Amino acid sequence: MSLSGLKIGFGMCGSFCTFEKAFQAAETLSKTGADIIPIMSFNASNISTRFGTAEENRNKIINICGHDIIDSIEAAEPIGPKKLLDILVIAPCTANTLAKLALGITDTPVTMAVKSHLRNSRPVVIAVSTNDALAGCAKNIGMLQNYKNYYFVPYSQDNFQSKPNSIVADFNKIPEAIEAAMEGRQLQPILTI
């Protein structure tokens, strides 16, 4: 399947240590000819960290995508009614956002984008990045993996010795995960080494 011409929402949440991987994934998607629409949670959009200032991160994703960022709940709401996206990717997706999605909480631009997008029964692809995936967050991952229209980018433990509960998606597999999701299937294997 070609991604050319596909309208892809690219949601970013506050797992700042994986922002560089997310930017690279967005660049890869952009090079396929897909139309990438950036969406950022309040934290992703406004917090400066050792991984870059908020302004640097915002400018980087705008330059990659060629679109302004959807960074408010009001701006994200029309995604569904106007059928603005074919697919929505959340990369990185934090434990906080996973929990909100699992429980139907809509209080950030990214969670509103998902809620609005799902009204059209269109796919959402999650590239998880969290330190408690194999602890407190595990139930939310399990719930979402059983919900219709949710698909996961394959993931693995990123540092089992120092952070035994942490997992990170393989951001290089985002294009493959999108292709699979557009065909209504989960990319396998979902757990990688």
VOKOLGU-358808 format. One record per residue (C-alpha): residue number from 1; residue in one letter; x, y, z. Coordinates in nm, 4 decimals, padded with zeros to 6 digits. Layout:
BEGIN
- NUM; A; X; Y; Z
...
***
This chain:
BEGIN
- 1; M; 00.0000; 00.0000; 00.0000
- 2; S; 00.1266; 00.3475; -00.0839
- 3; L; 00.1015; 00.6219; 00.1765
- 4; S; 00.1099; 00.8878; -00.0935
- 5; G; -00.1867; 01.1225; -00.0643
- 6; L; -00.2933; 00.9781; 00.2721
- 7; K; -00.4001; 01.2418; 00.5268
- 8; I; -00.2193; 01.1468; 00.8481
- 9; G; -00.2695; 01.3192; 01.1812
- 10; F; 00.0548; 01.3089; 01.3784
- 11; G; -00.0149; 01.3526; 01.7493
- 12; M; 00.2718; 01.4124; 01.9891
- 13; C; 00.2520; 01.3772; 02.3675
- 14; G; 00.5075; 01.4607; 02.6359
- 15; S; 00.7540; 01.1722; 02.6198
- 16; F; 01.0250; 01.4216; 02.5333
- 17; C; 01.3095; 01.1673; 02.5246
- 18; T; 01.1522; 01.0135; 02.2122
- 19; F; 01.0818; 01.3388; 02.0291
- 20; E; 01.3822; 01.2963; 01.7999
- 21; K; 01.2529; 00.9528; 01.6943
- 22; A; 00.9086; 01.1056; 01.6391
- 23; F; 01.0520; 01.3834; 01.4228
- 24; Q; 01.2397; 01.1252; 01.2144
- 25; A; 00.9203; 00.9218; 01.1736
- 26; A; 00.7283; 01.2315; 01.0637
- 27; E; 01.0017; 01.3094; 00.8094
- 28; T; 00.9835; 00.9548; 00.6736
- 29; L; 00.6060; 00.9803; 00.6388
- 30; S; 00.6347; 01.3183; 00.4702
- 31; K; 00.8796; 01.1751; 00.2141
- 32; T; 00.6214; 00.9123; 00.1133
- 33; G; 00.3947; 01.1868; -00.0168
- 34; A; 00.1522; 01.1657; 00.2749
- 35; D; -00.0032; 01.4874; 00.4020
- 36; I; 00.0997; 01.5127; 00.7686
- 37; I; -00.1057; 01.7271; 01.0090
- 38; P; 00.0755; 01.7880; 01.3425
- 39; I; -00.1200; 01.7737; 01.6677
- 40; M; 00.0404; 01.8366; 02.0068
- 41; S; -00.0801; 01.7863; 02.3614
- 42; F; -00.0581; 02.0881; 02.5888
- 43; N; 00.2564; 01.9466; 02.7526
- 44; A; 00.4267; 01.8517; 02.4269
- 45; S; 00.3544; 02.1968; 02.2869
- 46; N; 00.4491; 02.4104; 02.5866
- 47; I; 00.7172; 02.2443; 02.7996
- 48; S; 01.0885; 02.3043; 02.7411
- 49; T; 01.3219; 02.0235; 02.8482
- 50; R; 01.6796; 01.9087; 02.8010
- 51; F; 01.5516; 01.7534; 02.4758
- 52; G; 01.4692; 02.0943; 02.3302
- 53; T; 01.2715; 02.4054; 02.4010
- 54; A; 00.9005; 02.4162; 02.3322
- 55; E; 00.9642; 02.6649; 02.0530
- 56; E; 01.2321; 02.4462; 01.8913
- 57; N; 01.0083; 02.1397; 01.9027
- 58; R; 00.7089; 02.3270; 01.7642
- 59; N; 00.9143; 02.4778; 01.4812
- 60; K; 01.0670; 02.1414; 01.3954
- 61; I; 00.7346; 01.9609; 01.3514
- 62; I; 00.5860; 02.2545; 01.1584
- 63; N; 00.8844; 02.2521; 00.9207
- 64; I; 00.8566; 01.8770; 00.8698
- 65; C; 00.4811; 01.8756; 00.8111
- 66; G; 00.4312; 02.2090; 00.6387
- 67; H; 00.1182; 02.2756; 00.8482
- 68; D; 00.0425; 02.4681; 01.1634
- 69; I; 00.0031; 02.2598; 01.4770
- 70; I; -00.3393; 02.1691; 01.6099
- 71; D; -00.2721; 02.2604; 01.9707
- 72; S; -00.6107; 02.3319; 02.1245
- 73; I; -00.9192; 02.1275; 02.1981
- 74; E; -01.1293; 02.3618; 01.9854
- 75; A; -00.8991; 02.3179; 01.6843
- 76; A; -00.8998; 01.9370; 01.7205
- 77; E; -01.2799; 01.8986; 01.7458
- 78; P; -01.3544; 01.9446; 01.3693
- 79; I; -01.1251; 01.6538; 01.2735
- 80; G; -01.4149; 01.4070; 01.2844
- 81; P; -01.7073; 01.6156; 01.1567
- 82; K; -01.5010; 01.7415; 00.8621
- 83; K; -01.3343; 01.4005; 00.8052
- 84; L; -00.9951; 01.5703; 00.7957
- 85; L; -00.7826; 01.2571; 00.8460
- 86; D; -00.7585; 00.9083; 00.6990
- 87; I; -00.5575; 00.7863; 00.9968
- 88; L; -00.4267; 00.9290; 01.3230
- 89; V; -00.0864; 00.8375; 01.4690
- 90; I; 00.0134; 00.9240; 01.8253
- 91; A; 00.3929; 00.9225; 01.8486
- 92; P; 00.4980; 00.9335; 02.1245
- 93; C; 00.1955; 00.8272; 02.3263
- 94; T; 00.2481; 00.8589; 02.7012
- 95; A; 00.0937; 00.6563; 02.9827
- 96; N; -00.1134; 00.9613; 03.0704
- 97; T; -00.2672; 00.9759; 02.7234
- 98; L; -00.3119; 00.5970; 02.7100
- 99; A; -00.5104; 00.6107; 03.0355
- 100; K; -00.7269; 00.8937; 02.9084
- 101; L; -00.7995; 00.7123; 02.5821
- 102; A; -00.8814; 00.3885; 02.7650
- 103; L; -01.1283; 00.5748; 02.9896
- 104; G; -01.2721; 00.8116; 02.7285
- 105; I; -01.1294; 01.1289; 02.8832
- 106; T; -01.1016; 01.4199; 02.6408
- 107; D; -00.9008; 01.7058; 02.7901
- 108; T; -00.6076; 01.7669; 02.5530
- 109; P; -00.5790; 01.8399; 02.1807
- 110; V; -00.4542; 01.4847; 02.1198
- 111; T; -00.7344; 01.3114; 02.3116
- 112; M; -00.9925; 01.5332; 02.1405
- 113; A; -00.8357; 01.4536; 01.8025
- 114; V; -00.8705; 01.0807; 01.8757
- 115; K; -01.2294; 01.1122; 01.9991
- 116; S; -01.3295; 01.3210; 01.7000
- 117; H; -01.1466; 01.0969; 01.4516
- 118; L; -01.2975; 00.7755; 01.5933
- 119; R; -01.6510; 00.8973; 01.5266
- 120; N; -01.5814; 00.8011; 01.1643
- 121; S; -01.4539; 00.4526; 01.2590
- 122; R; -01.1116; 00.5379; 01.1235
- 123; P; -00.7860; 00.3892; 01.2583
- 124; V; -00.5687; 00.5244; 01.5394
- 125; V; -00.2080; 00.4026; 01.5580
- 126; I; -00.0288; 00.4286; 01.8922
- 127; A; 00.3502; 00.4443; 01.9318
- 128; V; 00.3728; 00.3968; 02.3070
- 129; S; 00.6578; 00.5389; 02.5150
- 130; T; 00.6275; 00.5079; 02.8914
- 131; N; 00.8288; 00.4033; 03.1945
- 132; D; 00.5373; 00.2186; 03.3578
- 133; A; 00.3981; 00.0192; 03.0647
- 134; L; 00.4578; -00.3114; 03.2418
- 135; A; 00.3208; -00.1790; 03.5702
- 136; G; 00.0371; 00.0696; 03.6287
- 137; C; -00.0159; 00.1407; 03.2591
- 138; A; -00.0373; -00.2238; 03.1485
- 139; K; -00.4141; -00.2429; 03.1971
- 140; N; -00.4681; 00.0599; 02.9724
- 141; I; -00.2537; -00.0856; 02.6955
- 142; G; -00.4495; -00.4091; 02.7264
- 143; M; -00.7808; -00.2270; 02.7085
- 144; L; -00.6842; -00.0280; 02.4005
- 145; Q; -00.5446; -00.3356; 02.2249
- 146; N; -00.8933; -00.4813; 02.2556
- 147; Y; -01.0812; -00.1718; 02.1362
- 148; K; -01.1948; -00.1412; 01.7768
- 149; N; -00.9902; 00.0890; 01.5503
- 150; Y; -00.6844; 00.1047; 01.7807
- 151; Y; -00.3559; -00.0369; 01.6517
- 152; F; -00.0111; -00.0382; 01.8093
- 153; V; 00.3319; 00.0159; 01.6636
- 154; P; 00.5381; -00.2874; 01.7738
- 155; Y; 00.7189; -00.2195; 02.1019
- 156; S; 00.9796; -00.3620; 02.3369
- 157; Q; 01.1500; -00.2950; 02.6680
- 158; D; 01.3964; -00.0140; 02.6118
- 159; N; 01.6210; -00.0713; 02.9161
- 160; F; 01.5161; -00.3736; 03.1206
- 161; Q; 01.8030; -00.3395; 03.3704
- 162; S; 01.7515; 00.0235; 03.4712
- 163; K; 01.3824; 00.0571; 03.3832
- 164; P; 01.2225; -00.2895; 03.3938
- 165; N; 00.8667; -00.1584; 03.3410
- 166; S; 00.9492; 00.0710; 03.0487
- 167; I; 00.8567; 00.0101; 02.6844
- 168; V; 00.9072; 00.2128; 02.3708
- 169; A; 00.7606; 00.1586; 02.0269
- 170; D; 00.9882; 00.0989; 01.7310
- 171; F; 00.9316; 00.4349; 01.5620
- 172; N; 01.0921; 00.2997; 01.2422
- 173; K; 00.7894; 00.0710; 01.2047
- 174; I; 00.5330; 00.3513; 01.2021
- 175; P; 00.4875; 00.3415; 00.8211
- 176; E; 00.4319; -00.0366; 00.8306
- 177; A; 00.1915; -00.0013; 01.1236
- 178; I; -00.0049; 00.2597; 00.9279
- 179; E; -00.0264; 00.0336; 00.6230
- 180; A; -00.1501; -00.2557; 00.8368
- 181; A; -00.4033; -00.0374; 01.0211
- 182; M; -00.5405; 00.0966; 00.6935
- 183; E; -00.6042; -00.2677; 00.6022
- 184; G; -00.7720; -00.3267; 00.9389
- 185; R; -00.5000; -00.5430; 01.0892
- 186; Q; -00.2483; -00.5187; 01.3717
- 187; L; 00.1146; -00.5278; 01.2578
- 188; Q; 00.2814; -00.8378; 01.4025
- 189; P; 00.4722; -00.9263; 01.6047
- 190; I; 00.3520; -00.6586; 01.8439
- 191; L; 00.6189; -00.7468; 02.1028
- 192; T; 00.9730; -00.7290; 01.9705
- 193; I; 01.3156; -00.7923; 02.1219
***
